[in-house]
Amino acid sequence: MTETDELAAALDDAAARWPELSRGQLITRLALEGHRAATARQRQQRAGRLAALRQHSGALTGVY
């Protein structure tokens, strides 16, 4: 993996948060944190879509 300026900055920020970890461990930690954040976002979006469906469910019953 090439450490670009952007990745280096992310690792530097992560090192401030988890100073006991090596740069390799920080990459793993950031990947896991990103996965958790993405999963949480997906759950929120799904919950929002389901809430919208429930809210409008039956709204057109009897129209046809």
N, C-alpha and C positions, 0 to 999 in steps of 0.2 A: 504494500500500500504506500502510495506517495503522500507525504505529508505536505499538503498545500498550505498556503498562508491561512486560508479559511479553517482548515482542519487544525492547524497549529494553534490558532486563536481559540477554537472550541476546546482543545486539549488543555490549554493554559487556564481557561475559565474552569474547566472540570477539575484541574489540579488544585485550584484554590478551594474548591468545595470538598474534594477528597484527596488531601495532601499525602495520605499514606499509600496511595495506589501508584503503580508504575504507569507509564504512558500506554503500554499495551493493555493493562487492566482498565485504564480510563476509556480506551476505545470500546472495550466490552461493556463497561458501565453505561457509556453514552448510547450504545446500540440498544441496550436493554431499556434504558429510560425512554428513548425514542419509540420503541415498540409499545411500551406501556402507555405513552401519551397518544399514540396513534390508535391503539385499541380503545382507550377511554373515549376518544373523539368519535370513533365509529359507533360505540354504544350510545353516545349522546345523540348522534344523528339518527340512528335507528329508532331510538325512543321518541324523538321528535316526529319522525315520519309516522310511526304507529299512533301517536297521540292525534296527529292530524287526520289520519284515517278514521280513528274512533270518533272524533268530533263530527266528522261529516258522514259517517256511516248512516245510511237510511235516509239521508236528506232528500233523495229523489224517489223514495218509495211511493208508488201510486201515480207517478207522473206519466207513465206510459199507458 
